[in-house]
Amino acid sequence: LGRRLIYSHHIISKIKRSNIHTLVSQYKLTGYMKFGWPGLLLVEGREEDCIAFYDEIRPWQWKFLVVRGEQHEKNIFDIETNRKFPSFIETD
């Protein structure tokens, strides 16, 4: 189980926000997105999926984007029961 706290200067674009939701669904991640200034993404799921998610959004046009925190839980056999976030939500 992995978690990533991703900081952005801002997340405003409705297209970018929609694309983030699509990727989160694709990788079966949970967490939340704070849009506005600053923008924050907290994603949780399989470690490989958290890495792939960041690798996929990193080339997008951002003023600033960086992983500010990482958490890895080893020896987790059932990811679903160990998640801290039941779904992916968007907040301002």
C-alpha positions in Angstrom: 0.0 0.0 0.0 1.4 3.4 -1.0 0.5 7.0 -0.5 1.7 10.1 -2.2 1.1 13.8 -1.2 1.7 15.8 -4.4 1.9 19.6 -4.2 1.2 21.9 -7.1 1.3 25.7 -7.4 -2.3 25.4 -8.4 -4.9 23.1 -9.9 -7.5 25.1 -11.8 -8.1 23.6 -15.2 -11.3 21.7 -15.5 -9.7 19.5 -18.2 -6.8 18.7 -15.9 -9.1 18.0 -13.0 -11.2 15.7 -15.2 -8.1 13.9 -16.5 -6.9 13.4 -12.9 -10.3 11.8 -12.0 -9.9 9.5 -15.1 -6.4 8.4 -14.0 -7.5 7.9 -10.4 -10.2 5.5 -11.6 -7.9 3.8 -14.0 -5.3 3.1 -11.3 -8.0 2.4 -8.6 -6.6 5.1 -6.3 -8.4 6.8 -3.5 -7.7 10.0 -1.6 -8.5 13.6 -2.4 -7.7 16.6 -4.6 -7.7 20.2 -3.3 -8.1 22.5 -6.3 -7.2 26.1 -6.3 -4.0 27.7 -4.9 -2.1 25.7 -3.9 -3.2 22.4 -5.4 -2.8 19.2 -3.5 -3.3 15.6 -4.5 -3.2 12.8 -1.9 -3.5 9.4 -3.6 -3.5 6.0 -2.0 -3.4 2.5 -3.6 -1.0 -0.1 -4.8 2.5 1.3 -4.6 3.1 0.7 -8.3 -0.1 2.5 -9.2 0.9 5.6 -7.1 4.2 5.7 -8.9 2.5 5.3 -12.3 0.0 8.0 -11.5 2.7 10.5 -10.7 4.8 9.5 -13.7 1.7 10.1 -15.9 0.8 13.5 -14.6 4.3 14.9 -14.2 4.8 15.7 -18.0 1.6 17.7 -18.0 2.0 21.5 -18.0 2.4 22.6 -14.4 3.9 25.7 -13.0 5.3 23.6 -10.1 4.7 19.9 -9.2 6.5 17.9 -6.6 5.9 14.9 -4.3 6.1 16.3 -0.7 5.4 13.0 1.1 5.5 9.3 0.6 4.3 6.5 2.7 4.7 2.7 2.1 3.1 0.0 4.1 4.6 -3.4 3.5 3.1 -6.8 4.1 -0.4 -5.6 3.3 -2.4 -8.4 1.8 -5.8 -6.7 1.5 -5.4 -3.2 0.3 -9.1 -2.4 0.5 -9.4 -2.9 4.2 -6.2 -0.9 5.0 -7.1 2.2 3.0 -7.5 5.5 4.9 -9.7 7.0 2.2 -12.7 5.1 0.9 -13.0 7.1 -2.3 -11.4 9.9 -4.3 -13.0 13.3 -3.5 -12.4 16.8 -4.8 -12.5 19.8 -2.4 -11.5 23.5 -2.5 
